[in-house]
Amino acid sequence: MESTKEQLINDIQNLLNRYEGLSPTTINPALLEFMDRPTLLQIISSILKQQENTNKDNLEWLEQFKQYQ
């Protein structure tokens, strides 16, 4: 099932709001309305990749404390 542009915009907003303690991000759909579906999917992919990299960096940072156990 293909997501609508509105659903994709909501998905982007939800991805940006995954972290607690940060001010919520709201996206005016009119700002992304001109973007086509592949562009919106690319934005989602980019956000997921950044979050994956952040998670890897956090794990590496935490791993350094194992040496003190």
PDB file with one MODEL, atoms N, CA, C and O in Angstrom:
MODEL        1
ATOM      1  N   MET A   1       0.838  -1.176   0.000  1.00  0.00           N
ATOM      2  CA  MET A   1       0.000   0.000   0.000  1.00  0.00           C
ATOM      3  C   MET A   1       0.888   1.247   0.000  1.00  0.00           C
ATOM      4  O   MET A   1       1.813   1.366   0.803  1.00  0.00           O
ATOM      5  N   GLU A   2       0.599   2.146  -0.888  1.00  0.00           N
ATOM      6  CA  GLU A   2       1.402   3.347  -1.045  1.00  0.00           C
ATOM      7  C   GLU A   2       0.943   4.435  -0.077  1.00  0.00           C
ATOM      8  O   GLU A   2      -0.252   4.705   0.041  1.00  0.00           O
ATOM      9  N   SER A   3       1.884   5.047   0.603  1.00  0.00           N
ATOM     10  CA  SER A   3       1.564   6.123   1.536  1.00  0.00           C
ATOM     11  C   SER A   3       1.235   7.396   0.770  1.00  0.00           C
ATOM     12  O   SER A   3       1.817   7.681  -0.277  1.00  0.00           O
ATOM     13  N   THR A   4       0.295   8.148   1.313  1.00  0.00           N
ATOM     14  CA  THR A   4      -0.013   9.441   0.719  1.00  0.00           C
ATOM     15  C   THR A   4       1.042  10.447   1.153  1.00  0.00           C
ATOM     16  O   THR A   4       1.785  10.214   2.106  1.00  0.00           O
ATOM     17  N   LYS A   5       1.097  11.558   0.449  1.00  0.00           N
ATOM     18  CA  LYS A   5       2.050  12.603   0.823  1.00  0.00           C
ATOM     19  C   LYS A   5       1.766  13.092   2.236  1.00  0.00           C
ATOM     20  O   LYS A   5       2.695  13.373   2.994  1.00  0.00           O
ATOM     21  N   GLU A   6       0.508  13.196   2.589  1.00  0.00           N
ATOM     22  CA  GLU A   6       0.143  13.646   3.935  1.00  0.00           C
ATOM     23  C   GLU A   6       0.670  12.672   4.989  1.00  0.00           C
ATOM     24  O   GLU A   6       1.181  13.094   6.026  1.00  0.00           O
ATOM     25  N   GLN A   7       0.546  11.369   4.724  1.00  0.00           N
ATOM     26  CA  GLN A   7       1.065  10.357   5.650  1.00  0.00           C
ATOM     27  C   GLN A   7       2.586  10.462   5.761  1.00  0.00           C
ATOM     28  O   GLN A   7       3.144  10.345   6.851  1.00  0.00           O
ATOM     29  N   LEU A   8       3.245  10.682   4.634  1.00  0.00           N
ATOM     30  CA  LEU A   8       4.704  10.796   4.640  1.00  0.00           C
ATOM     31  C   LEU A   8       5.153  12.021   5.433  1.00  0.00           C
ATOM     32  O   LEU A   8       6.137  11.959   6.170  1.00  0.00           O
ATOM     33  N   ILE A   9       4.435  13.131   5.284  1.00  0.00           N
ATOM     34  CA  ILE A   9       4.759  14.336   6.049  1.00  0.00           C
ATOM     35  C   ILE A   9       4.581  14.064   7.537  1.00  0.00           C
ATOM     36  O   ILE A   9       5.405  14.490   8.347  1.00  0.00           O
ATOM     37  N   ASN A  10       3.514  13.358   7.905  1.00  0.00           N
ATOM     38  CA  ASN A  10       3.304  12.976   9.309  1.00  0.00           C
ATOM     39  C   ASN A  10       4.420  12.065   9.796  1.00  0.00           C
ATOM     40  O   ASN A  10       4.881  12.197  10.930  1.00  0.00           O
ATOM     41  N   ASP A  11       4.855  11.141   8.946  1.00  0.00           N
ATOM     42  CA  ASP A  11       5.955  10.245   9.315  1.00  0.00           C
ATOM     43  C   ASP A  11       7.236  11.037   9.588  1.00  0.00           C
ATOM     44  O   ASP A  11       7.955  10.749  10.545  1.00  0.00           O
ATOM     45  N   ILE A  12       7.514  12.025   8.754  1.00  0.00           N
ATOM     46  CA  ILE A  12       8.698  12.863   8.952  1.00  0.00           C
ATOM     47  C   ILE A  12       8.602  13.580  10.289  1.00  0.00           C
ATOM     48  O   ILE A  12       9.560  13.607  11.061  1.00  0.00           O
ATOM     49  N   GLN A  13       7.455  14.151  10.551  1.00  0.00           N
ATOM     50  CA  GLN A  13       7.248  14.862  11.815  1.00  0.00           C
ATOM     51  C   GLN A  13       7.419  13.926  13.004  1.00  0.00           C
ATOM     52  O   GLN A  13       8.047  14.295  13.997  1.00  0.00           O
ATOM     53  N   ASN A  14       6.865  12.714  12.913  1.00  0.00           N
ATOM     54  CA  ASN A  14       6.989  11.742  14.005  1.00  0.00           C
ATOM     55  C   ASN A  14       8.439  11.320  14.225  1.00  0.00           C
ATOM     56  O   ASN A  14       8.872  11.157  15.365  1.00  0.00           O
ATOM     57  N   LEU A  15       9.181  11.142  13.149  1.00  0.00           N
ATOM     58  CA  LEU A  15      10.596  10.782  13.284  1.00  0.00           C
ATOM     59  C   LEU A  15      11.379  11.892  13.976  1.00  0.00           C
ATOM     60  O   LEU A  15      12.270  11.623  14.783  1.00  0.00           O
ATOM     61  N   LEU A  16      11.048  13.119  13.662  1.00  0.00           N
ATOM     62  CA  LEU A  16      11.748  14.249  14.275  1.00  0.00           C
ATOM     63  C   LEU A  16      11.392  14.423  15.743  1.00  0.00           C
ATOM     64  O   LEU A  16      12.112  15.090  16.485  1.00  0.00           O
ATOM     65  N   ASN A  17      10.290  13.829  16.160  1.00  0.00           N
ATOM     66  CA  ASN A  17       9.825  13.977  17.543  1.00  0.00           C
ATOM     67  C   ASN A  17      10.043  12.720  18.380  1.00  0.00           C
ATOM     68  O   ASN A  17       9.371  12.537  19.394  1.00  0.00           O
ATOM     69  N   ARG A  18      10.955  11.865  17.981  1.00  0.00           N
ATOM     70  CA  ARG A  18      11.183  10.601  18.690  1.00  0.00           C
ATOM     71  C   ARG A  18      11.888  10.768  20.024  1.00  0.00           C
ATOM     72  O   ARG A  18      11.762   9.915  20.903  1.00  0.00           O
ATOM     73  N   TYR A  19      12.617  11.841  20.183  1.00  0.00           N
ATOM     74  CA  TYR A  19      13.421  11.995  21.389  1.00  0.00           C
ATOM     75  C   TYR A  19      12.695  12.823  22.428  1.00  0.00           C
ATOM     76  O   TYR A  19      12.219  13.924  22.152  1.00  0.00           O
ATOM     77  N   GLU A  20      12.618  12.270  23.638  1.00  0.00           N
ATOM     78  CA  GLU A  20      11.975  12.974  24.739  1.00  0.00           C
ATOM     79  C   GLU A  20      12.857  14.124  25.199  1.00  0.00           C
ATOM     80  O   GLU A  20      14.080  14.082  25.064  1.00  0.00           O
ATOM     81  N   GLY A  21      12.220  15.142  25.739  1.00  0.00           N
ATOM     82  CA  GLY A  21      12.964  16.258  26.287  1.00  0.00           C
ATOM     83  C   GLY A  21      13.278  17.356  25.288  1.00  0.00           C
ATOM     84  O   GLY A  21      13.792  18.409  25.667  1.00  0.00           O
ATOM     85  N   LEU A  22      12.982  17.129  24.035  1.00  0.00           N
ATOM     86  CA  LEU A  22      13.200  18.153  23.018  1.00  0.00           C
ATOM     87  C   LEU A  22      11.870  18.791  22.660  1.00  0.00           C
ATOM     88  O   LEU A  22      10.823  18.148  22.731  1.00  0.00           O
ATOM     89  N   SER A  23      11.918  20.039  22.280  1.00  0.00           N
ATOM     90  CA  SER A  23      10.690  20.711  21.859  1.00  0.00           C
ATOM     91  C   SER A  23      10.113  19.994  20.649  1.00  0.00           C
ATOM     92  O   SER A  23      10.846  19.644  19.724  1.00  0.00           O
ATOM     93  N   PRO A  24       8.801  19.774  20.650  1.00  0.00           N
ATOM     94  CA  PRO A  24       8.199  19.067  19.516  1.00  0.00           C
ATOM     95  C   PRO A  24       8.337  19.867  18.217  1.00  0.00           C
ATOM     96  O   PRO A  24       8.261  21.096  18.201  1.00  0.00           O
ATOM     97  N   THR A  25       8.541  19.132  17.151  1.00  0.00           N
ATOM     98  CA  THR A  25       8.626  19.727  15.828  1.00  0.00           C
ATOM     99  C   THR A  25       7.279  19.582  15.147  1.00  0.00           C
ATOM    100  O   THR A  25       6.709  18.492  15.103  1.00  0.00           O
ATOM    101  N   THR A  26       6.785  20.661  14.626  1.00  0.00           N
ATOM    102  CA  THR A  26       5.566  20.599  13.823  1.00  0.00           C
ATOM    103  C   THR A  26       5.906  21.106  12.431  1.00  0.00           C
ATOM    104  O   THR A  26       6.639  22.081  12.265  1.00  0.00           O
ATOM    105  N   ILE A  27       5.366  20.434  11.458  1.00  0.00           N
ATOM    106  CA  ILE A  27       5.637  20.786  10.072  1.00  0.00           C
ATOM    107  C   ILE A  27       4.345  21.278   9.445  1.00  0.00           C
ATOM    108  O   ILE A  27       3.317  20.602   9.485  1.00  0.00           O
ATOM    109  N   ASN A  28       4.417  22.444   8.877  1.00  0.00           N
ATOM    110  CA  ASN A  28       3.286  22.952   8.120  1.00  0.00           C
ATOM    111  C   ASN A  28       3.256  22.171   6.807  1.00  0.00           C
ATOM    112  O   ASN A  28       4.174  22.305   5.998  1.00  0.00           O
ATOM    113  N   PRO A  29       2.221  21.359   6.579  1.00  0.00           N
ATOM    114  CA  PRO A  29       2.175  20.537   5.364  1.00  0.00           C
ATOM    115  C   PRO A  29       2.337  21.345   4.082  1.00  0.00           C
ATOM    116  O   PRO A  29       2.809  20.818   3.074  1.00  0.00           O
ATOM    117  N   ALA A  30       1.952  22.611   4.109  1.00  0.00           N
ATOM    118  CA  ALA A  30       2.088  23.445   2.911  1.00  0.00           C
ATOM    119  C   ALA A  30       3.554  23.606   2.511  1.00  0.00           C
ATOM    120  O   ALA A  30       3.859  23.799   1.334  1.00  0.00           O
ATOM    121  N   LEU A  31       4.462  23.527   3.487  1.00  0.00           N
ATOM    122  CA  LEU A  31       5.887  23.671   3.182  1.00  0.00           C
ATOM    123  C   LEU A  31       6.429  22.490   2.384  1.00  0.00           C
ATOM    124  O   LEU A  31       7.358  22.647   1.592  1.00  0.00           O
ATOM    125  N   LEU A  32       5.857  21.324   2.590  1.00  0.00           N
ATOM    126  CA  LEU A  32       6.343  20.127   1.896  1.00  0.00           C
ATOM    127  C   LEU A  32       5.423  19.697   0.760  1.00  0.00           C
ATOM    128  O   LEU A  32       5.717  18.739   0.045  1.00  0.00           O
ATOM    129  N   GLU A  33       4.324  20.397   0.598  1.00  0.00           N
ATOM    130  CA  GLU A  33       3.326  20.020  -0.401  1.00  0.00           C
ATOM    131  C   GLU A  33       3.905  19.984  -1.812  1.00  0.00           C
ATOM    132  O   GLU A  33       3.503  19.159  -2.632  1.00  0.00           O
ATOM    133  N   PHE A  34       4.842  20.874  -2.091  1.00  0.00           N
ATOM    134  CA  PHE A  34       5.418  20.941  -3.436  1.00  0.00           C
ATOM    135  C   PHE A  34       6.362  19.776  -3.717  1.00  0.00           C
ATOM    136  O   PHE A  34       6.717  19.535  -4.871  1.00  0.00           O
ATOM    137  N   MET A  35       6.773  19.052  -2.680  1.00  0.00           N
ATOM    138  CA  MET A  35       7.704  17.937  -2.868  1.00  0.00           C
ATOM    139  C   MET A  35       6.958  16.706  -3.359  1.00  0.00           C
ATOM    140  O   MET A  35       5.822  16.442  -2.966  1.00  0.00           O
ATOM    141  N   ASP A  36       7.624  15.968  -4.220  1.00  0.00           N
ATOM    142  CA  ASP A  36       7.000  14.741  -4.701  1.00  0.00           C
ATOM    143  C   ASP A  36       7.266  13.601  -3.721  1.00  0.00           C
ATOM    144  O   ASP A  36       8.071  13.724  -2.798  1.00  0.00           O
ATOM    145  N   ARG A  37       6.582  12.510  -3.944  1.00  0.00           N
ATOM    146  CA  ARG A  37       6.658  11.354  -3.051  1.00  0.00           C
ATOM    147  C   ARG A  37       8.090  10.831  -2.893  1.00  0.00           C
ATOM    148  O   ARG A  37       8.517  10.578  -1.767  1.00  0.00           O
ATOM    149  N   PRO A  38       8.845  10.659  -3.990  1.00  0.00           N
ATOM    150  CA  PRO A  38      10.230  10.177  -3.835  1.00  0.00           C
ATOM    151  C   PRO A  38      11.093  11.103  -2.975  1.00  0.00           C
ATOM    152  O   PRO A  38      11.948  10.631  -2.226  1.00  0.00           O
ATOM    153  N   THR A  39      10.877  12.401  -3.077  1.00  0.00           N
ATOM    154  CA  THR A  39      11.645  13.341  -2.261  1.00  0.00           C
ATOM    155  C   THR A  39      11.306  13.173  -0.790  1.00  0.00           C
ATOM    156  O   THR A  39      12.197  13.177   0.060  1.00  0.00           O
ATOM    157  N   LEU A  40      10.016  13.025  -0.484  1.00  0.00           N
ATOM    158  CA  LEU A  40       9.597  12.821   0.905  1.00  0.00           C
ATOM    159  C   LEU A  40      10.170  11.515   1.450  1.00  0.00           C
ATOM    160  O   LEU A  40      10.603  11.458   2.601  1.00  0.00           O
ATOM    161  N   LEU A  41      10.172  10.470   0.630  1.00  0.00           N
ATOM    162  CA  LEU A  41      10.753   9.194   1.055  1.00  0.00           C
ATOM    163  C   LEU A  41      12.255   9.333   1.297  1.00  0.00           C
ATOM    164  O   LEU A  41      12.797   8.710   2.210  1.00  0.00           O
ATOM    165  N   GLN A  42      12.924  10.142   0.487  1.00  0.00           N
ATOM    166  CA  GLN A  42      14.358  10.378   0.673  1.00  0.00           C
ATOM    167  C   GLN A  42      14.620  11.108   1.985  1.00  0.00           C
ATOM    168  O   GLN A  42      15.603  10.821   2.669  1.00  0.00           O
ATOM    169  N   ILE A  43      13.749  12.050   2.341  1.00  0.00           N
ATOM    170  CA  ILE A  43      13.887  12.760   3.615  1.00  0.00           C
ATOM    171  C   ILE A  43      13.760  11.776   4.766  1.00  0.00           C
ATOM    172  O   ILE A  43      14.544  11.819   5.713  1.00  0.00           O
ATOM    173  N   ILE A  44      12.774  10.890   4.686  1.00  0.00           N
ATOM    174  CA  ILE A  44      12.581   9.876   5.727  1.00  0.00           C
ATOM    175  C   ILE A  44      13.818   8.989   5.828  1.00  0.00           C
ATOM    176  O   ILE A  44      14.300   8.705   6.924  1.00  0.00           O
ATOM    177  N   SER A  45      14.322   8.558   4.690  1.00  0.00           N
ATOM    178  CA  SER A  45      15.516   7.711   4.676  1.00  0.00           C
ATOM    179  C   SER A  45      16.705   8.431   5.305  1.00  0.00           C
ATOM    180  O   SER A  45      17.470   7.830   6.060  1.00  0.00           O
ATOM    181  N   SER A  46      16.858   9.692   5.001  1.00  0.00           N
ATOM    182  CA  SER A  46      17.959  10.477   5.550  1.00  0.00           C
ATOM    183  C   SER A  46      17.844  10.625   7.066  1.00  0.00           C
ATOM    184  O   SER A  46      18.841  10.505   7.779  1.00  0.00           O
ATOM    185  N   ILE A  47      16.643  10.884   7.557  1.00  0.00           N
ATOM    186  CA  ILE A  47      16.434  11.008   9.006  1.00  0.00           C
ATOM    187  C   ILE A  47      16.752   9.687   9.695  1.00  0.00           C
ATOM    188  O   ILE A  47      17.421   9.666  10.728  1.00  0.00           O
ATOM    189  N   LEU A  48      16.270   8.583   9.120  1.00  0.00           N
ATOM    190  CA  LEU A  48      16.533   7.267   9.714  1.00  0.00           C
ATOM    191  C   LEU A  48      18.029   6.972   9.736  1.00  0.00           C
ATOM    192  O   LEU A  48      18.539   6.427  10.715  1.00  0.00           O
ATOM    193  N   LYS A  49      18.730   7.325   8.673  1.00  0.00           N
ATOM    194  CA  LYS A  49      20.176   7.094   8.599  1.00  0.00           C
ATOM    195  C   LYS A  49      20.900   7.920   9.664  1.00  0.00           C
ATOM    196  O   LYS A  49      21.818   7.425  10.317  1.00  0.00           O
ATOM    197  N   GLN A  50      20.488   9.175   9.837  1.00  0.00           N
ATOM    198  CA  GLN A  50      21.108  10.022  10.859  1.00  0.00           C
ATOM    199  C   GLN A  50      20.864   9.450  12.248  1.00  0.00           C
ATOM    200  O   GLN A  50      21.761   9.453  13.091  1.00  0.00           O
ATOM    201  N   GLN A  51      19.649   8.959  12.486  1.00  0.00           N
ATOM    202  CA  GLN A  51      19.339   8.381  13.791  1.00  0.00           C
ATOM    203  C   GLN A  51      20.128   7.100  14.013  1.00  0.00           C
ATOM    204  O   GLN A  51      20.573   6.828  15.128  1.00  0.00           O
ATOM    205  N   GLU A  52      20.301   6.315  12.961  1.00  0.00           N
ATOM    206  CA  GLU A  52      21.103   5.090  13.062  1.00  0.00           C
ATOM    207  C   GLU A  52      22.550   5.435  13.409  1.00  0.00           C
ATOM    208  O   GLU A  52      23.160   4.786  14.258  1.00  0.00           O
ATOM    209  N   ASN A  53      23.092   6.452  12.755  1.00  0.00           N
ATOM    210  CA  ASN A  53      24.470   6.872  13.032  1.00  0.00           C
ATOM    211  C   ASN A  53      24.607   7.391  14.451  1.00  0.00           C
ATOM    212  O   ASN A  53      25.609   7.125  15.115  1.00  0.00           O
ATOM    213  N   THR A  54      23.615   8.127  14.922  1.00  0.00           N
ATOM    214  CA  THR A  54      23.631   8.640  16.292  1.00  0.00           C
ATOM    215  C   THR A  54      23.614   7.487  17.280  1.00  0.00           C
ATOM    216  O   THR A  54      24.336   7.509  18.277  1.00  0.00           O
ATOM    217  N   ASN A  55      22.792   6.479  17.007  1.00  0.00           N
ATOM    218  CA  ASN A  55      22.733   5.311  17.890  1.00  0.00           C
ATOM    219  C   ASN A  55      24.077   4.590  17.928  1.00  0.00           C
ATOM    220  O   ASN A  55      24.518   4.161  18.995  1.00  0.00           O
ATOM    221  N   LYS A  56      24.730   4.452  16.778  1.00  0.00           N
ATOM    222  CA  LYS A  56      26.043   3.805  16.733  1.00  0.00           C
ATOM    223  C   LYS A  56      27.060   4.605  17.537  1.00  0.00           C
ATOM    224  O   LYS A  56      27.851   4.043  18.294  1.00  0.00           O
ATOM    225  N   ASP A  57      27.030   5.928  17.363  1.00  0.00           N
ATOM    226  CA  ASP A  57      27.956   6.787  18.110  1.00  0.00           C
ATOM    227  C   ASP A  57      27.716   6.670  19.607  1.00  0.00           C
ATOM    228  O   ASP A  57      28.666   6.621  20.389  1.00  0.00           O
ATOM    229  N   ASN A  58      26.459   6.627  20.006  1.00  0.00           N
ATOM    230  CA  ASN A  58      26.128   6.493  21.428  1.00  0.00           C
ATOM    231  C   ASN A  58      26.612   5.157  21.978  1.00  0.00           C
ATOM    232  O   ASN A  58      27.132   5.095  23.092  1.00  0.00           O
ATOM    233  N   LEU A  59      26.445   4.089  21.200  1.00  0.00           N
ATOM    234  CA  LEU A  59      26.911   2.771  21.641  1.00  0.00           C
ATOM    235  C   LEU A  59      28.430   2.755  21.796  1.00  0.00           C
ATOM    236  O   LEU A  59      28.960   2.206  22.763  1.00  0.00           O
ATOM    237  N   GLU A  60      29.118   3.360  20.838  1.00  0.00           N
ATOM    238  CA  GLU A  60      30.578   3.415  20.927  1.00  0.00           C
ATOM    239  C   GLU A  60      31.007   4.189  22.168  1.00  0.00           C
ATOM    240  O   GLU A  60      31.957   3.800  22.847  1.00  0.00           O
ATOM    241  N   TRP A  61      30.318   5.270  22.463  1.00  0.00           N
ATOM    242  CA  TRP A  61      30.626   6.072  23.638  1.00  0.00           C
ATOM    243  C   TRP A  61      30.394   5.257  24.907  1.00  0.00           C
ATOM    244  O   TRP A  61      31.205   5.298  25.831  1.00  0.00           O
ATOM    245  N   LEU A  62      29.281   4.514  24.950  1.00  0.00           N
ATOM    246  CA  LEU A  62      28.972   3.696  26.125  1.00  0.00           C
ATOM    247  C   LEU A  62      29.957   2.542  26.285  1.00  0.00           C
ATOM    248  O   LEU A  62      30.295   2.163  27.406  1.00  0.00           O
ATOM    249  N   GLU A  63      30.416   1.988  25.174  1.00  0.00           N
ATOM    250  CA  GLU A  63      31.346   0.857  25.211  1.00  0.00           C
ATOM    251  C   GLU A  63      32.647   1.213  25.931  1.00  0.00           C
ATOM    252  O   GLU A  63      33.265   0.353  26.559  1.00  0.00           O
ATOM    253  N   GLN A  64      33.053   2.452  25.844  1.00  0.00           N
ATOM    254  CA  GLN A  64      34.313   2.832  26.483  1.00  0.00           C
ATOM    255  C   GLN A  64      34.245   2.693  28.000  1.00  0.00           C
ATOM    256  O   GLN A  64      35.283   2.581  28.651  1.00  0.00           O
ATOM    257  N   PHE A  65      33.054   2.697  28.570  1.00  0.00           N
ATOM    258  CA  PHE A  65      32.921   2.563  30.013  1.00  0.00           C
ATOM    259  C   PHE A  65      33.002   1.108  30.474  1.00  0.00           C
ATOM    260  O   PHE A  65      33.189   0.842  31.661  1.00  0.00           O
ATOM    261  N   LYS A  66      32.865   0.176  29.546  1.00  0.00           N
ATOM    262  CA  LYS A  66      32.984  -1.239  29.900  1.00  0.00           C
ATOM    263  C   LYS A  66      34.383  -1.565  30.404  1.00  0.00           C
ATOM    264  O   LYS A  66      34.554  -2.462  31.230  1.00  0.00           O
ATOM    265  N   GLN A  67      35.363  -0.858  29.924  1.00  0.00           N
ATOM    266  CA  GLN A  67      36.741  -1.145  30.328  1.00  0.00           C
ATOM    267  C   GLN A  67      36.968  -0.863  31.804  1.00  0.00           C
ATOM    268  O   GLN A  67      37.941  -1.353  32.378  1.00  0.00           O
ATOM    269  N   TYR A  68      36.098  -0.090  32.427  1.00  0.00           N
ATOM    270  CA  TYR A  68      36.255   0.243  33.843  1.00  0.00           C
ATOM    271  C   TYR A  68      35.532  -0.729  34.764  1.00  0.00           C
ATOM    272  O   TYR A  68      35.590  -0.589  35.985  1.00  0.00           O
ATOM    273  N   GLN A  69      34.858  -1.703  34.192  1.00  0.00           N
ATOM    274  CA  GLN A  69      34.114  -2.662  35.023  1.00  0.00           C
ATOM    275  C   GLN A  69      35.000  -3.770  35.518  1.00  0.00           C
ATOM    276  O   GLN A  69      34.536  -4.661  36.230  1.00  0.00           O
TER     277      GLN A  69
ENDMDL
END
